[in-house]
Amino acid sequence: MSDAPKPRRRWLLYAPLGIAMAGSAGFYAMLRGLQSGSYDPRGVPSQLVGRTPPGFDLPPLESANLPALADADLRGVGRPFLVNFWASWCVPCIVEHPQLMHLARRGVPVFGINYKDRAPDAQTFLTRHGNPFRRLGRDEPGRVAIDWGVYGVPETYLLDKDGIVRWRWAGPVTPEVLEQDIGPLLRRYA
């Protein structure tokens, strides 16, 4: 009996080496992309960019005394605006909230979609942190978020004056995102 591996099993000896080499090549490509600026580790692709959002009709957060939100409200705004998915239980939503308040004070329309949240908790959040929204819909079951392709909250979309999605940001809107991304996009699509 021979101790040499059978020819059919020999490839199993090389499989871990092949996997390690493929992983190394991918990691090297990512590092090169970071160096050249062509790889954005926070970038999340969206099928909505360049298109109008899917149809929806959400009920209001009644205690906020704001109108409900539907896809028809995203047409004919006449200027670029944001749609922000948020929740009271979302810690990054607290981080981004001052930037949304800043945009609202500057007159930028911000529409909110409260995601999988209890109405009293959402109202407490807005009472504590302020309300930047012109319209606010409640997506308690999360169906609208699924249709938009939301990965998690917070998530923000910039739409142009015609209601076409032009940009998406998965994660909190920080002062840097506001300055480097949103500001130039608002000017570009004005």
JORA-V479522 format. One record per backbone hydrogen bond with DSSP energy under -1.0 kcal/mol. NH is the residue of the N-H (numbers start at 1). CO is the residue of the C=O. Records with the same first field share a line. If there is no record, write none. Layout:
NH: CO ; CO
This chain:
10: 6
12: 9
13: 10
15: 11
18: 14
19: 15
20: 16
21: 17
22: 18
23: 19
24: 20
25: 21
26: 22
27: 23
28: 24
29: 25
30: 26
31: 27
32: 28
33: 29
34: 30
35: 31
36: 32
37: 33
38: 33
39: 33
43: 40
50: 165
51: 48
58: 69
62: 60
64: 61
65: 62
71: 56
73: 70
74: 71
75: 72
78: 161
81: 159
82: 109
83: 157
84: 111
85: 155
86: 113
90: 87
94: 91
95: 91
96: 92
97: 93
99: 96
100: 96
101: 97
102: 98
103: 99
104: 100
105: 101
106: 102
107: 104
108: 103
111: 82
112: 135
113: 84
114: 137
115: 86
116: 139
122: 118
123: 119
124: 120
125: 121
126: 122
127: 123
128: 124
129: 125
130: 126
134: 110
136: 67
137: 112
138: 59
139: 114
146: 142
147: 143
148: 144
150: 145
155: 85
156: 169
157: 83
158: 167
159: 81
160: 164
163: 160
165: 51
166: 158
167: 158
169: 156
171: 154
178: 174
179: 175
180: 176
181: 177
182: 177
183: 178
185: 181
186: 182
187: 183
188: 184
189: 185
